[in-house]
Amino acid sequence: MKLSSSDKCFACGKNNECGLKLAFDVKEGNAVSHFSLDEKFQGWKGIAHGGVVATILDEAMAWAVMSMGIKAVTVELSVKYRKPTPLNENLITVGEVKSVNRKIFRAHSKILNDEGMILAEANGVYMKLGVL
């Protein structure tokens, strides 16, 4: 399977008018994005839809893996929702590669509010497909 980046990616694509448009700062094995969600990402009134929250957590881990020069796909994603993720507030997501075993990368991510409270977190498994 050949992967190519897309400016239409729902999570990070700059040219997806319906997308999140997340921008990540990356260092070897780590990725950070500062963002805010508006009402188009709403689930219950005033809070983000759980699927959108899961997407952000997955994307943070994927970017952490990509920061190592690796193309990979999600094999497994486990999300824990700790608090409702609010709309129209400054939020941060952080992804980190925890271990590498040949073609398998295990990672962790979280979404925090301005006070550093963890709103949601995830663990993921990613399979290497190639080198960027």
C-alpha positions in Angstrom: 0.0 0.0 0.0 1.4 3.4 -1.0 0.7 6.3 1.3 0.8 9.9 0.2 0.1 13.0 2.3 -3.0 14.9 1.5 -4.0 18.5 2.1 -7.5 17.1 2.3 -6.9 15.0 5.5 -9.8 15.6 7.9 -7.5 16.0 10.8 -4.5 18.0 9.5 -5.4 19.0 5.9 -5.1 22.7 5.3 -7.5 22.5 2.4 -10.4 20.5 4.0 -13.0 23.1 4.7 -14.8 20.7 7.0 -11.6 19.5 8.8 -9.8 20.2 12.0 -6.7 21.8 10.4 -4.5 20.6 13.2 -0.9 21.8 13.0 1.8 19.8 14.9 5.2 20.8 16.2 7.3 17.6 16.2 10.5 16.3 17.7 11.8 12.8 17.5 8.9 10.6 18.8 6.8 13.5 20.0 4.0 15.8 18.6 2.1 18.7 20.0 -0.8 20.7 18.6 -2.6 23.8 20.1 -6.2 24.0 18.8 -9.8 25.0 19.6 -13.0 23.3 18.4 -16.0 25.2 17.2 -19.7 24.2 17.1 -19.3 22.2 13.9 -17.5 19.6 16.0 -20.2 19.5 18.7 -21.8 16.3 20.1 -23.9 17.3 23.1 -24.4 21.1 23.5 -21.1 22.8 24.3 -18.9 19.7 24.1 -16.9 18.0 21.3 -18.2 14.9 19.7 -16.4 11.8 21.1 -15.4 10.7 17.6 -13.7 14.0 16.9 -11.9 13.7 20.2 -10.7 10.2 19.2 -9.6 11.5 15.8 -7.4 14.2 17.5 -5.8 11.6 19.8 -5.1 9.3 16.9 -3.6 12.1 14.8 -1.3 13.2 17.7 0.1 9.7 17.9 0.4 9.3 14.2 2.4 12.5 14.0 4.6 11.3 16.8 5.4 8.2 14.7 5.9 10.3 11.6 8.3 12.5 13.4 10.6 9.4 13.3 10.5 9.4 9.5 8.0 6.5 9.4 4.8 6.1 7.4 2.4 4.0 9.5 -1.3 3.2 9.8 -3.4 2.7 13.0 -3.9 -0.9 14.0 -5.5 -0.3 17.3 -6.9 2.7 19.2 -8.1 2.7 22.8 -9.6 6.0 24.2 -10.5 7.0 27.7 -12.7 10.0 28.0 -12.0 11.6 31.4 -13.9 14.9 31.2 -16.1 16.5 28.5 -13.9 18.3 25.9 -15.3 21.8 25.6 -15.9 23.8 22.5 -14.3 27.3 21.9 -11.5 26.9 24.4 -7.8 26.6 24.0 -6.7 23.0 24.1 -3.5 21.0 23.6 -2.9 17.5 22.3 0.3 15.7 22.9 1.4 12.4 21.3 4.4 10.3 22.2 5.9 7.1 20.9 6.4 4.8 23.9 8.0 1.8 22.2 9.2 0.4 18.9 9.4 -3.3 18.0 10.4 -3.8 14.4 7.3 -2.7 12.5 5.1 -2.0 15.5 5.0 1.4 17.3 3.1 1.9 20.5 2.1 5.4 21.4 0.1 7.5 23.9 -1.7 10.8 23.5 -3.8 13.2 25.6 -5.8 16.3 25.3 -5.4 18.9 28.0 -7.1 22.2 28.8 -5.3 25.4 29.6 -5.0 24.4 33.3 -3.3 21.1 32.4 -6.2 18.9 33.2 -6.4 15.7 31.1 -9.7 15.6 29.2 -9.1 12.5 27.2 -6.2 10.1 26.5 -5.5 7.2 24.3 -3.1 4.4 23.6 -2.5 3.3 20.0 -0.7 0.7 18.0 0.7 1.7 14.6 2.2 -0.5 11.9 5.1 0.7 9.8 4.5 0.8 6.0 7.6 2.6 4.9 10.0 5.4 5.4 9.1 9.0 4.6 
